[in-house]
Amino acid sequence: MARTLLAIYPRNPRRYDEMLAADGSVRPHWRRLFAHLDEATPEEMRLRLDFADRRILENGVAYNVYADPDGADRPWALDPLPLIIPPAEWAQIEAAVAQRARLLNAILGDLYGPRRLLAEGLLPPALVYGQHGYLWPCQGLRPPGDVWLHQYAVDLARSPDGRWWVIADRTQAPSGAGYALENRLIVSRVFPQLFRDLRVQHLADFFRRQREGLAALAPVAGDEQPRIVLLTPGPYNETYFEHVYLARYLGFPLVEGQDLTVRGDAVYLKTLSGLQRVHVILRRLDDDYCDPLELRGESALGVPGLLNAVRAGRVLVANALGSGLLGSGALMGFLPGACERLLGETLAMPSVATWWCGERPALDYVRKHLPQLVIKAAYPTQRLAPVFAGELSVAERSELLHRIEARPHAYVAQEVIELAQAPIWSRSHERRLLARPVGLRVHAVATPDGYAVMPGGLARVGGAVNERVISMQRGGASKDAWVLSDGPVSEFSLLKPSLGVRDLVRAGGPLSSRAVENLFWLGRYSERFDDCARLLRVALARLVDTTGERTPAVAGLLRLAGTLGVIPAAQADSVQGDEHVLLRAVHDPRLGGGLHSAIRALLRAAGQVRERLSQDHWQVLSRLQRDLQVFALARQSASGLGESLAFLDGVLAVSASLNGFAMDNMTRDDGWRFLMVGRRIERLIFLARMLADFLRHLGSTDRDSMEGLLELADSIITYRSRYSRPPELLPLVDLLVFDASNPHAVAGQVEVLTRYLERLQRELGSPPATVLASAAEALLNFPLVSFERAPQAAAVQLAGCLDHLAAAAASLSDVLAMRHFTHCDEQARSTLAL
């Protein structure tokens, strides 16, 4: 059977083969794996592939691809066959990567400090100062321990003769370590016996040393415990899964820029319980986005004042701001000389041959040898895909050379390397190995004892047999990298093998203010889109019943829609017709207060807290988004009350589902309580404003108007079960305003909201809701008997009480935001003095 596998395995004499030697025999360190594959049946391999795919889906391992319709949360691509590296070869790679990390760290210290390399001509000033990567505000900074690079990654490729070459340095916020760890957890279970028998080096020690290295350099005072956070750009970043995964694995809070604030040259994390000092920021955010005050003014992702806190030595940022400078491929040609000057050593692992076109001799070389070169952007901030000049026509090469000569400093040329190939298991054949180009990303981290290198890394394979650029953005896949050991392997793990009674947890960790704020607004938007849909459904149903005639009930509903902002107030008496105005409120995305906008706001808030929602919860939200898109497209070709009413029925069914999930599927923690507070505040404001509008125009109401009001409050069944007669004013007011047993009454909202607020005040120090309590007391003490003596005057007086209560509820929302979300009230400021 071995002959069968090898007979159909494609070999390429122009490429180094990781599995096969030049004579076609299997390399010694691959023999165990190959024999295992050779003995496996197709059914066994299918089960293993299915296991890997299932784990990726269950764990939510994703990689977002920009400009790809299917790119959002695209499942991670993993080939279960590992890339195997023998111990002796790994020792050379490890030493070379650690040396390169030391060199690049020293170069950053020099370029932002004495600049000896520039003064001595070892680096051209135009290459450094001519790119956006050099951050002038960082000039003169000296990070703790003179460590600029706390994490470093290097992309390696093997040439046809078997030597490893560096093809790219990742010095800003390198990604891949978390994906490498997830790959290891999956592949080690696909081949558990092989993993143990081959004595593959484990990865946990690498992450332990990363954590220790950051803690050792944290600027703490006295007996403070260092607080380390992982700063992410947010859910739309292509590697957001990795940010979440590493934060959980390392035990660091995952934060966005808006979760942090600078006070008194120190950085604080905004939590529900107040501001907590942050000592270390492990960032996954590009340099210039980190501080909108001094770097990129339009950035909404960074922390205003962060650079000033760095200057004051009150926070450690890893990697140091300005480290993205060395991501330029144009620097590679100058590294051997810099290594001799700064380290007194010869560069152990060469870079691929590189020519920066900003130098005349290099430009002349590119002119003469263009067909043999690949042209790339000189700086990371440029958007230029690699161009293989040999694949261009004569005219296209001439045009490319013209562009290079017009801006030579912006281009770098590199030698074309025929990447090595490694076997992958074919998913479209019953039993076959395919060959694909492979590269290796290796990670290093700063520790108190120097740089530690991850034993293995993220192996990446091309999507096609002749792929020259391996990129996950281009549809590539990944592999686990197994570094074999000559001796016993470390059994250390950051995860406990089992949990005891002391490890049991019945509450989550501190919630960031941003997460709770999004839950609060998720609650408000959940209620708001329900209110909007219900109002539009009742109004459109009335138009159907009256065959389009504007009755007093229809006029009252339109007036209310204008008052609440569902339709523009000026269109309440639109000459275009009531149907047109209401249908536009259903489907027009340009209408700020319409249903379309309310649903989009709901989806945005939900997207920010997706990890706190159940799979069923999220699927219902996704279905709501799809239904909205389908309805919007249908409206372009056909219109009608029937279609709109059917859509609104579906929306309200979704709303009921969301409410059920919130009540039954979410843990009762502080985040859930704020979600409920948001819902109750929004419902209270809607009910109070709706009833106030009704009472203020009592003279124009009729029985149909009162039935519509009961439908809007979802209380018509309750009313009919209590009063076997048409709606009347006094029982209607009692049911919708004063009956606390009615979940859609004003009094019911006040009662439940008061209960939640008292607990928040007791546990989190929330400010007392005195304004709300005062307004509620005035309302609930209103004498209902006055409706028997002078209903018109009583209605106007009660409408005033309801307006006051709605304003108090809106004010409460602002107070909670200031105390728990933005931390800018008096109590929050006093936290700094503690």
Number of C-alpha atoms within 10 A of each C-alpha: 9 11 9 11 15 18 11 12 13 13 17 11 8 12 19 23 26 22 21 19 12 11 7 11 11 18 16 11 16 17 14 15 17 18 13 11 20 17 11 12 11 14 11 12 18 14 12 17 20 13 17 22 19 13 15 19 14 9 12 15 22 21 22 22 20 13 9 10 8 11 15 17 18 17 17 20 21 24 22 25 23 25 25 21 20 16 18 12 12 17 13 13 20 20 15 17 25 20 21 24 27 21 22 22 21 19 22 21 22 16 21 19 14 12 15 16 18 16 11 10 9 15 20 17 14 12 21 18 14 13 18 16 23 22 19 13 15 20 14 14 20 17 21 17 10 14 19 28 28 23 26 27 25 22 19 25 24 24 18 18 10 14 13 21 18 20 20 19 24 22 25 28 21 20 19 17 25 21 26 24 22 19 27 24 14 20 24 18 15 20 16 11 10 15 19 12 9 17 17 26 24 21 22 19 18 19 21 15 19 22 18 15 20 23 20 15 20 24 16 18 10 5 6 10 11 18 18 25 23 23 26 25 22 20 19 16 17 20 23 19 23 23 25 20 19 20 21 13 15 17 14 18 20 20 25 25 22 18 20 27 24 18 15 13 18 19 25 21 23 26 21 24 19 23 24 16 22 24 26 23 22 22 24 24 22 20 23 20 20 28 23 19 17 18 19 14 14 11 16 16 19 29 21 22 20 26 24 20 19 22 17 13 18 22 28 26 27 23 26 28 28 25 27 27 25 24 19 22 25 26 22 22 18 16 21 18 17 22 21 13 16 16 14 10 14 15 18 16 19 18 23 21 16 21 27 27 25 21 14 11 12 16 23 13 13 23 15 9 14 22 17 15 21 20 25 22 21 25 25 17 14 13 9 13 10 15 16 20 22 15 12 13 11 12 9 12 18 15 11 17 18 12 13 20 15 10 11 19 21 21 23 27 29 25 16 18 18 17 26 25 27 23 23 19 18 13 14 7 10 13 19 20 20 18 24 22 28 29 26 24 25 25 29 26 23 25 22 15 8 14 26 24 25 25 26 29 30 26 25 26 31 24 20 13 13 13 17 17 17 21 16 19 15 12 13 20 20 28 26 28 26 25 24 23 18 12 10 9 13 13 10 12 13 13 10 9 6 6 9 7 6 6 9 8 8 8 10 10 8 12 16 25 27 23 20 23 24 23 27 26 25 26 29 24 24 27 25 24 24 22 24 26 29 20 24 27 24 20 23 24 18 21 20 14 9 12 9 15 14 16 15 15 22 23 19 22 26 27 21 22 25 18 17 17 16 25 25 20 16 10 17 21 15 14 9 9 14 21 17 14 18 25 19 17 26 27 21 16 17 11 18 15 22 26 28 24 20 23 23 17 19 21 20 14 21 23 18 18 17 14 11 17 16 13 11 13 20 19 12 16 21 13 12 19 16 12 15 20 14 12 17 16 12 12 17 8 7 9 12 11 17 12 14 20 19 11 20 23 15 15 21 18 12 17 21 14 16 21 17 13 17 19 13 10 14 15 15 12 12 20 23 19 21 24 21 24 25 25 24 26 23 25 26 26 21 20 23 26 23 22 23 24 22 23 25 18 15 16 9 13 16 15 14 16 22 19 20 21 25 20 16 23 24 18 19 19 11 12 19 12 9 11 13 8 9 11 20 13 16 14 15 19 18 15 23 25 23 20 16 18 12 18 15 22 24 30 23 20 25 21 14 15 21 18 12 16 20 16 14 18 13 12 11 16 16 19 17 16 18 11 16 22 16 13 19 23 14 15 22 16 9 15 10 18 11 15 16 10 10 10 17 16 14 20 23 18 17 23 23 19 21 28 19 21 27 25 18 22 27 15 15 19 17 12 18 20 18 16 23 25 23 21 22 14 15 10 15 18 15 12 13 14 6 5
